[in-house]
Amino acid sequence: MTAATAYFRTYDLPWTPGAESEERFRRILRNILILCLGFMLVMPWLPVKQLDRQNPQLLPPRMTKLLLDREPVFAGVDPYNMRIDRNSDDNVRRVDVAR
């Protein structure tokens, strides 16, 4: 009669964190949460600059002007169907120039 022996082996993978790295992670996480909580408690009491809505700031003059060789025939979100989807019916509209 043969005796059955049980083999006990811990199967640790290379990316399995050790106890010291778990403790370090928890310490860093705790410190970050305390720091964020401190910011959350201080933010409501910081002074806020009030905008003067009676005298709005004027916009600067236009710096550039778009020059085209010809008027565009169509325009859209993805006019050449390269990024969003391959159905151009819902991406493109014809350009109607009002003169």
N, C-alpha and C positions, 0 to 999 in steps of 0.2 A: 504494500500500500504506500502510495506516495503522499507526502504532506504538501498541502497547498500553502504557498506563501504569498502574501500580499505585498505588492510593491507600492510604496507610498512615495510619490514625487510631486513636488510643487511645480506646476507648469506656469512659470512667469515668462511673459513675453517681453521683448526688449523695450517696448514702449509702456509697459506697466509702471506706473509711478511708485516710487518707494515711500516709506513713511516720512523721511526727512523732506522730500520734495512736496508731499501733501501738507506737511506742517508749514513749510515756507509759503506755499500757495495760500493757505488759510490766513496766515499772518499778513501777507500783502493785501489780500482781499479785505480783511478787517480794517486795515489802515486806509485803504481807498474809500471804503464805505463811511468811515468816520470823517474823512476829509470832505466827501460829498455832502454828508449830513450837515457839517459845519457851514459849507457854502449855502446850502438850502435854508439854514436858519438865519444867515446874515443877509441874504439877498433882499428880503422885503424891506429892510431898514436902510438900504443904500439910497443916496439921493439920486433923483431922476431929473434930468434937464427938461424943463417945460418948453414946448414949442410955441412960438408966437404965431398964432394962426391969423392974426389981423394983417401982418406984413409977410406974406409968403416969399420964400427965396426965389428969385427969377432963374429960369433955365438959361444955361450958356448957349451961345449961338451954335448952329450946326457946324460941325468940323469937317464932315465928308459928304460927298454926294455920289450916289450910285449911278454910274454911267454904263449903259448897255448899247451894244451894236444894233440890236433890234428889240422890239417889245417881246416880252415872254408870251408864249402860247399857252402854257399851263404852269401851275404852281401847286405845291402840296407839301404834305408832311414828309413823304418819301417818294418823290416824283419818279425816280428811276428804279423803284422796287428792289433796293439792295439791302435794306435793313429790317423793315417792319414785316411785310408779308409780300407775297407775289401777286396779290389781287389789287390792281391799281384803281379799280372802280371806286373804292372808298377812300383812297389817299389823295387823289388829284382832282382839281377843278380847273375848268377853262378860265382864262383871264379875260374879263370884259373891261376894256379901257374906256372910261367915260371921257368924252372930249367936249 
